[in-house]
């Protein structure tokens, strides 16, 4: 891990950009963090739009988390931002757009080709990021995961024992394979669902939530579209992490 910039924000949060090999990322650390009092870490998974486009939203989430005593970190997803494209996913995205414009159903084959290559690459990268982040002064466990493509969070919850709790955002297509993987998830979950999300198959999300094997799982569903998450939904997610990571 190589830090490329550092700034102290007006609320005392330390923001550091870094690269992990060729992967860019950002680490936010609360002013209260120290080697003798390390902060629990939350991984903020971005949507596949690129860190530059989503930075304001991610930074706002990071600063809210810092106020609760959490460090947060994000990395650029495979195929996003300035990273090389994923050819199979690019073709699947074109097929998805054609199907939607024609009013045709989005097939399982398109969803698998769009999401699974991303999951296969992103999950090991998050694990590598954890290897680099946790030894840093002021950073400690337990670790939470928050965001982005719900299938990435599902896979990571299964294969990464350092993840103690997760907030998953339902707003992306779900491959068939994820329903079986979900049965092996056992950590506490808090799932956010926008009921009228124009880009989300609501029933698939409900079926995935039902498949999760966790003894503690909460579905927070709110009216509105993809970008209309109400503030109280974020407050509920914050309280979830306070309960399980502190």
FIDO-710306 format. One line per 4 residues: number of its first residue (from 0); their letters; for each residue x, y negated, z of N, C-alpha, C. Coordinates in pm, whole numbers, padded with zeros to 5 digits. Atoms other than C-alpha are relative to their C-alpha. Example, Ala and Ser with C-alpha at 12.3 -4.5 7.8 and 13.67 -1.06 7.14 Angstrom:
2
0 = as = 00089 00119 00000 01230 00450 00780 00090 -00120 00000  -00082 00119 -00006 01367 00106 00714 -00077 -00109 00073
This chain:
246
0 = xxxx = 00085 00119 00000 00000 00000 00000 00089 -00124 00000  -00077 00124 00012 00133 -00341 -00102 -00094 -00118 00012  00083 00119 -00017 -00023 -00664 00028 00048 -00108 -00097  -00033 00098 00102 -00038 -00931 -00241 -00039 -00142 00038
4 = xxxx = 00037 00134 -00045 -00204 -01224 -00060 -00059 00011 00140  00052 00003 -00137 -00316 -01329 00286 -00055 -00139 00030  00055 00128 -00044 -00544 -01601 00419 -00086 00021 00123  00084 -00001 -00120 -00716 -01681 00747 -00125 -00081 -00031
8 = xxxx = 00125 00067 00030 -01083 -01765 00691 -00042 -00088 00118  00033 00100 -00102 -01257 -02038 00888 -00059 00059 00128  00050 -00065 -00122 -01410 -01789 01132 00107 00086 00066  -00110 -00074 -00059 -01068 -01642 01212 00027 00135 -00061
12 = xxxx = -00020 -00129 00065 -01105 -01335 00993 00123 -00007 -00091  -00117 -00009 00086 -00779 -01232 00826 -00036 00081 -00124  00030 -00065 00127 -00835 -01149 00458 00130 00025 -00076  -00121 -00036 00073 -00558 -00962 00278 -00035 00082 -00123
16 = xxxx = 00013 -00079 00121 -00563 -00847 -00082 00118 00096 -00009  -00107 -00099 00011 -00362 -00535 -00160 -00017 00081 -00127  00008 -00100 00106 -00283 -00281 -00425 00041 00134 00059  -00029 -00138 -00040 -00281 00092 -00371 00034 00073 -00128
20 = xxxx = -00036 -00042 00134 -00081 00210 -00668 -00051 -00105 -00097  00060 00092 00097 -00280 00056 -00953 -00139 -00046 00043  00135 00030 -00046 -00597 00014 -00743 00001 -00125 00086  00008 00118 -00085 -00677 -00334 -00611 -00102 00018 00112
24 = xxxx = 00093 -00006 -00111 -00851 -00382 -00278 00015 -00120 00090  -00002 00110 -00096 -00922 -00621 00007 -00025 00058 00139  00016 -00038 -00140 -00887 -00576 00384 -00035 -00125 00081  00040 00108 -00091 -01068 -00798 00635 00014 00049 00144
28 = xxxx = -00025 -00038 -00139 -00960 -00789 01000 -00049 -00110 00092  00048 00105 -00091 -01136 -00971 01285 00114 -00059 00081  -00103 00068 -00077 -00938 -01222 01489 00033 00074 00128  -00020 -00070 -00126 -00979 -01000 01794 00085 00125 -00012
32 = xxxx = -00073 -00125 00019 -00794 -00704 01640 00147 -00017 00037  -00142 00000 -00035 -00450 -00617 01775 00046 00145 00010  -00054 -00135 -00012 -00220 -00320 01807 -00049 00068 00127  00047 -00057 -00127 -00336 -00273 02167 -00152 00014 00004
36 = xxxx = 00147 -00008 00004 -00705 -00321 02077 -00044 00009 -00146  00034 -00015 00142 -00756 -00182 01725 -00150 -00001 -00024  00140 00008 00037 -01086 -00239 01547 -00042 00124 -00078  00053 -00105 00087 -01301 00042 01407 -00009 -00052 -00143
40 = xxxx = -00007 00036 00142 -01296 00046 01027 -00126 00042 -00072  00111 -00032 00088 -01587 00030 00783 00048 -00016 -00144  -00032 00006 00142 -01527 00112 00417 -00119 -00058 -00074  00106 00065 00077 -01731 -00122 00196 00014 00043 -00146
44 = xxxx = -00006 -00046 00139 -01797 00056 -00132 -00076 -00096 -00089  00068 00099 00085 -01876 -00197 -00407 -00086 00068 -00106  00067 -00051 00119 -02124 -00150 -00690 00099 00000 -00116  -00097 -00011 00111 -01956 -00062 -01023 -00006 -00120 -00094
48 = xxxx = 00003 00123 00078 -01949 -00424 -01139 00133 -00073 00004  -00129 00066 -00013 -01594 -00516 -01040 00007 -00084 00126  -00017 00075 -00124 -01454 -00673 -00724 -00016 -00150 -00019  00010 00143 00021 -01436 -01019 -00878 -00146 -00046 00001
52 = xxxx = 00141 00038 00007 -01809 -01028 -00951 -00070 00018 00134  00071 -00033 -00124 -01910 -00876 -00619 00069 -00053 00125  -00074 00048 -00116 -01655 -01050 -00396 -00086 -00081 00098  00078 00078 -00099 -01899 -01307 -00245 -00088 00087 00089
56 = xxxx = 00088 -00089 -00078 -02140 -01033 -00138 00082 00085 00097  -00083 -00085 -00085 -01861 -00809 -00004 00061 -00081 00114  -00062 00083 -00104 -01690 -01093 00182 -00102 -00038 00107  00103 00033 -00098 -02019 -01192 00346 -00028 00118 00092
60 = xxxx = 00019 -00119 -00082 -02073 -00835 00463 00118 00022 00094  -00120 -00019 -00082 -01713 -00819 00587 00002 -00097 00118  -00004 00100 -00107 -01747 -01140 00789 -00107 00029 00105  00102 -00041 -00097 -02071 -01021 00949 00052 00117 00084
64 = xxxx = -00055 -00114 -00072 -01897 -00694 01039 00109 -00044 00097  -00107 00049 -00087 -01599 -00883 01182 -00058 -00064 00126  00064 00061 -00118 -01835 -01075 01412 -00042 00107 00101  00034 -00112 -00089 -01933 -00734 01553 00124 00079 00044
68 = xxxx = -00124 -00064 -00043 -01565 -00637 01598 00054 00106 -00094  -00044 -00102 00095 -01516 -00425 01284 00097 -00058 -00102  -00078 00026 00120 -01238 -00430 01027 -00073 00065 -00117  00062 -00056 00119 -01357 -00366 00672 00099 -00001 -00115
72 = xxxx = -00087 -00006 00117 -01191 -00270 00347 -00080 00047 -00120  00061 -00044 00125 -01292 -00226 -00015 00107 00025 -00103  -00090 -00022 00114 -01123 -00093 -00328 -00083 00001 -00128  00066 00000 00131 -01205 -00127 -00696 -00035 00142 -00041
76 = xxxx = 00042 -00132 00045 -01405 00167 -00826 00066 00037 -00133  -00053 -00042 00130 -01268 00375 -01116 -00088 -00053 -00113  00074 00049 00115 -01366 00223 -01450 -00057 -00139 00016  00055 00132 -00025 -01456 -00114 -01294 00110 -00106 -00004
80 = xxxx = -00096 00110 -00001 -01293 -00457 -01306 00102 00014 -00112  -00108 -00010 00098 -00956 -00445 -01481 00054 00142 -00013  -00048 -00138 00008 -00916 -00070 -01432 -00042 00064 -00132  00036 -00066 00127 -00919 00161 -01738 -00142 00057 00005
84 = xxxx = 00135 -00054 00009 -01264 00264 -01856 00002 00152 00010  00019 -00145 00000 -01394 00619 -01808 -00080 00035 -00125  00068 -00019 00128 -01479 00733 -02163 -00133 00075 00011  00124 -00077 -00011 -01740 00992 -02062 -00110 -00084 00063
88 = xxxx = 00098 00084 -00066 -01913 00745 -01832 -00046 -00113 -00092  00037 00105 00094 -01904 00472 -02098 -00100 00051 -00103  00093 -00059 00097 -02074 00703 -02348 -00135 00027 00065  00125 -00026 -00072 -02330 00805 -02087 -00077 -00129 00025
92 = xxxx = 00066 00128 -00022 -02401 00439 -02010 -00069 -00047 -00127  00062 00037 00127 -02466 00374 -02379 -00124 00085 -00025  00117 -00088 00018 -02698 00677 -02391 -00113 -00040 00095  00101 00044 -00097 -02876 00553 -02078 -00074 -00124 -00052
96 = xxxx = 00062 00123 00049 -02937 00209 -02229 -00091 00028 -00118  00083 -00034 00116 -03067 00359 -02553 -00131 00065 00045  00120 -00069 -00049 -03308 00586 -02364 -00096 -00098 00066  00086 00094 -00070 -03437 00304 -02146 -00064 -00100 -00096
100 = xxxx = 00055 00094 00098 -03481 00063 -02439 -00107 00066 -00085  00099 -00072 00081 -03673 00332 -02628 -00117 00051 00084  00107 -00047 -00086 -03891 00406 -02327 00001 00151 00019  -00013 -00146 -00014 -03761 00763 -02314 00050 00034 00140
104 = xxxx = -00050 -00040 -00131 -03688 00959 -01996 00152 00010 00001  -00145 -00014 -00017 -03332 00950 -01863 00026 00145 00042  -00018 -00143 -00023 -03217 01312 -01881 00103 00027 00109  -00098 -00042 -00099 -03022 01501 -01616 00141 -00001 -00059
108 = xxxx = -00131 -00003 00063 -02739 01537 -01867 00063 -00139 -00004  -00052 00137 00002 -02705 01160 -01900 00043 -00042 00140  -00032 00037 -00138 -02712 01111 -01522 00127 00069 00046  -00121 -00073 -00039 -02451 01382 -01466 00124 -00061 -00063
112 = xxxx = -00115 00054 00071 -02220 01237 -01730 00034 -00142 00047  -00022 00136 -00046 -02263 00886 -01589 00060 -00005 00140  -00034 00011 -00142 -02217 00954 -01218 00111 00095 00045  -00093 -00099 -00055 -02015 01272 -01163 00147 -00033 -00027
116 = xxxx = -00141 00036 00016 -01686 01154 -01326 00042 -00111 00097  -00029 00107 -00095 -01705 00843 -01107 00021 00055 00140  -00012 -00061 -00132 -01760 01050 -00792 00130 00078 00012  -00119 -00085 -00003 -01480 01291 -00880 00128 -00082 00015
120 = xxxx = -00119 00083 -00011 -01228 01006 -00912 -00002 -00088 00124  00007 00098 -00108 -01355 00766 -00645 00024 00061 00137  -00011 -00058 -00134 -01371 01003 -00348 00145 00025 00040  -00141 -00014 -00038 -01001 01105 -00352 00070 -00134 00019
124 = xxxx = -00061 00131 -00017 -00909 00738 -00393 -00037 -00062 00135  00038 00049 -00133 -01108 00645 -00082 00078 00073 00108  -00078 -00074 -00099 -00928 00921 00107 00144 -00049 00005  -00135 00056 00004 -00593 00785 -00008 00003 -00137 00067
128 = xxxx = 00008 00131 -00066 -00702 00438 00103 -00004 00016 00151  00005 -00024 -00145 -00788 00575 00447 00138 00038 00054  -00135 -00038 -00042 -00442 00734 00469 00088 -00123 00020  -00083 00121 -00007 -00289 00388 00410 -00051 -00100 00102
132 = xxxx = 00058 00102 -00087 -00530 00180 00618 00008 00034 00148  00011 -00034 -00143 -00560 00371 00945 00129 -00019 00079  -00122 00025 -00078 -00189 00346 01044 00033 -00147 00021  -00034 00141 -00011 -00194 -00036 01010 -00027 -00051 00141
136 = xxxx = 00027 00060 -00130 -00165 -00239 01332 -00136 -00071 00001  00130 00064 -00012 -00506 -00352 01451 -00114 00077 -00061  00104 -00083 00064 -00693 -00081 01259 -00004 00134 00071  00013 -00129 -00064 -00831 00231 01421 -00130 00067 -00038
140 = xxxx = 00126 -00068 00021 -01108 00485 01415 -00096 -00034 00112  00051 -00082 00110 -01377 00586 01410 -00026 -00083 -00125  00017 00064 00131 -01452 00509 01044 -00144 00016 -00045  00131 -00003 00062 -01781 00420 00881 00011 -00026 -00149
144 = xxxx = 00006 00024 00145 -01880 00406 00515 -00129 -00074 -00029  00118 00080 00029 -02119 00149 00371 -00005 -00034 -00147  00022 00053 00133 -02257 00094 00024 -00021 00104 -00105  -00015 00009 00140 -02249 00141 -00321 -00076 00107 -00072
148 = xxxx = 00060 -00110 00076 -02313 00444 -00541 -00029 00111 00101  00037 -00090 -00109 -02505 00681 -00312 00065 00137 -00013  -00064 -00131 00018 -02346 00991 -00466 00143 00000 00050  -00135 00009 -00055 -01997 00868 -00371 -00005 00016 00151
152 = xxxx = 00013 -00012 -00145 -02108 00826 -00011 -00038 00139 00044  00041 -00137 -00033 -02272 01168 -00012 00120 00094 -00004  -00117 -00087 00012 -01958 01345 -00137 00103 -00030 00109  -00100 00038 -00100 -01731 01149 00097 -00041 00047 00139
156 = xxxx = 00049 -00046 -00130 -01950 01235 00396 00020 00150 00018  -00019 -00145 -00007 -01908 01604 00312 00147 00036 00018  -00139 -00047 00009 -01533 01621 00244 00096 -00075 00092  -00093 00082 -00077 -01384 01348 00469 -00040 -00001 00148
160 = xxxx = 00038 -00009 -00142 -01390 01434 00842 00022 -00128 00079  -00023 00125 -00073 -01268 01085 00940 -00120 -00095 -00007  00121 00080 00010 -01604 00937 00834 -00097 00047 00108  00084 -00037 -00114 -01819 00931 01150 -00147 -00037 -00020
164 = xxxx = 00137 00044 00024 -02132 00754 01019 -00002 -00076 -00132  00007 00064 00131 -02258 00609 00690 -00133 -00071 -00019  00116 00072 00051 -02497 00348 00557 00003 00015 -00151  00004 -00027 00142 -02601 00451 00207 -00106 -00087 -00066
168 = xxxx = 00093 00084 00074 -02765 00217 -00045 -00058 00080 -00116  00066 -00073 00108 -03020 00388 -00270 -00028 -00099 -00112  00021 00091 00110 -02994 00207 -00600 00068 00049 -00126  -00068 -00058 00115 -02825 00443 -00843 -00059 00138 -00029
172 = xxxx = 00050 -00131 00037 -02912 00759 -01031 00071 00110 00080  -00053 -00109 -00083 -02858 01089 -00846 00012 00127 -00084  -00017 -00126 00073 -02707 01393 -01025 -00060 00118 00076  00062 -00120 -00061 -02863 01733 -00961 00091 00061 00106
176 = xxxx = -00093 -00064 -00093 -02547 01859 -00787 00000 -00066 00137  -00005 00072 -00127 -02580 01596 -00516 -00101 00053 00101  00101 -00050 -00092 -02892 01756 -00370 00053 00118 00081  -00062 -00112 -00074 -02695 02069 -00278 00108 -00053 00093
180 = xxxx = -00104 00056 -00086 -02402 01865 -00146 -00062 -00069 00122  00065 00072 -00110 -02643 01659 00065 -00033 00091 00117  00035 -00094 -00108 -02739 01969 00263 00117 00024 00095  -00120 -00021 -00083 -02380 01981 00396 00041 -00127 00075
184 = xxxx = -00028 00123 -00074 -02385 01623 00528 -00057 00013 00141  00044 -00016 -00140 -02403 01628 00909 00017 -00126 00083  -00023 00122 -00078 -02296 01277 01018 -00128 -00084 00006  00116 00091 -00003 -02552 01012 01124 -00006 -00086 -00126
188 = xxxx = 00021 00075 00123 -02701 00834 00822 -00106 -00107 00018  00100 00106 00008 -02887 00510 00765 -00012 -00034 -00148  00018 00015 00145 -03031 00491 00411 -00091 -00119 -00028  00077 00117 00040 -03151 00162 00260 -00062 00023 -00137
192 = xxxx = 00072 -00021 00126 -03415 00182 -00014 -00086 -00123 -00030  00091 00103 00051 -03572 -00102 -00212 -00111 00070 -00078  00112 -00081 00049 -03916 00037 -00291 -00029 -00024 -00148  00032 00035 00139 -03954 -00144 -00624 00125 -00019 -00086
196 = xxxx = -00127 00010 00072 -03594 -00109 -00743 -00020 00048 -00144  00025 -00030 00140 -03620 -00124 -01121 00099 00100 -00059  -00100 -00091 00054 -03304 00081 -01172 00015 00128 00080  -00014 -00115 -00090 -03369 00352 -00914 -00123 00090 -00010
200 = xxxx = 00107 -00098 -00005 -03575 00669 -00924 -00037 00021 00147  00038 -00003 -00141 -03759 00631 -00594 -00017 00144 00050  00025 -00136 -00046 -03865 00994 -00577 00130 00077 00017  -00129 -00066 -00014 -03509 01114 -00633 00067 -00040 00131
204 = xxxx = -00057 00046 -00127 -03397 00901 -00340 -00070 00067 00118  00074 -00065 -00109 -03672 01041 -00118 00037 00148 00010  -00039 -00142 00000 -03579 01396 -00222 00142 00017 00055  -00137 -00008 -00052 -03210 01327 -00150 00000 -00020 00150
208 = xxxx = 00009 00024 -00144 -03295 01186 00191 -00051 00124 00072  00053 -00122 -00059 -03497 01497 00266 00105 00111 00002  -00101 -00106 00009 -03203 01716 00158 00115 -00018 00097  -00113 00020 -00092 -02947 01555 00390 -00015 00088 00123
212 = xxxx = 00004 -00092 -00113 -02855 01799 00664 00021 -00065 00134  -00027 00071 -00126 -02791 01533 00928 -00117 00011 00096  00102 -00002 -00103 -02978 01568 01255 -00054 -00140 00026  00043 00139 -00013 -02990 01188 01277 00009 -00067 -00135
216 = xxxx = 00003 00072 00127 -03098 01014 00960 -00123 -00091 00000  00105 00101 00001 -03304 00699 00913 -00015 -00056 -00139  00029 00063 00129 -03472 00568 00599 -00062 -00136 00026  00048 00137 -00014 -03513 00189 00593 -00046 -00046 -00138
220 = xxxx = 00056 00034 00131 -03747 00115 00300 -00069 -00136 00009  00057 00135 00004 -03846 -00239 00204 -00054 -00028 -00140  00054 00040 00128 -04061 -00386 -00069 00098 -00092 -00071  -00085 00089 00076 -03879 -00563 -00349 00094 00074 -00094
224 = xxxx = -00088 -00056 00100 -03635 -00510 -00633 00142 00020 00050  -00135 -00043 -00032 -03269 -00415 -00644 00077 -00104 00082  -00078 00104 -00067 -03130 -00749 -00527 -00079 -00070 00112  00084 00067 -00098 -03406 -00832 -00279 00006 00057 00139
228 = xxxx = -00013 -00059 -00133 -03272 -00660 00033 -00021 -00108 00106  00027 00104 -00099 -03416 -00856 00327 00108 -00004 00108  -00104 00011 -00103 -03182 -00987 00601 -00016 00099 00114  00018 -00089 -00114 -03340 -00768 00867 00047 00142 -00030
232 = xxxx = -00053 -00132 00035 -03234 -00457 00671 00150 00006 00028  -00142 00007 -00033 -02873 -00568 00701 00025 00000 00149  -00013 00002 -00146 -02922 -00635 01071 -00016 00141 00057  00021 -00137 -00047 -03053 -00281 01119 00121 00087 -00029
236 = xxxx = -00120 -00076 00035 -02750 -00138 00938 00115 -00035 00094  -00105 00043 -00093 -02517 -00345 01159 -00018 00064 00136  00027 -00062 -00130 -02683 -00215 01474 00029 00150 -00004  -00031 -00143 00016 -02648 00139 01339 00149 00024 00020
240 = xxxx = -00145 -00019 -00014 -02270 00099 01310 00047 -00031 00142  -00037 00029 -00140 -02242 -00062 01654 -00030 00120 00088  00041 -00115 -00081 -02424 00236 01798 00092 00120 -00020  -00073 -00124 00030 -02210 00499 01626 00151 -00015 -00010
244 = xx = -00145 00019 00015 -01864 00344 01584 00064 -00070 00117  -00058 00070 -00115 -01823 00152 01910 -00044 00071 00127
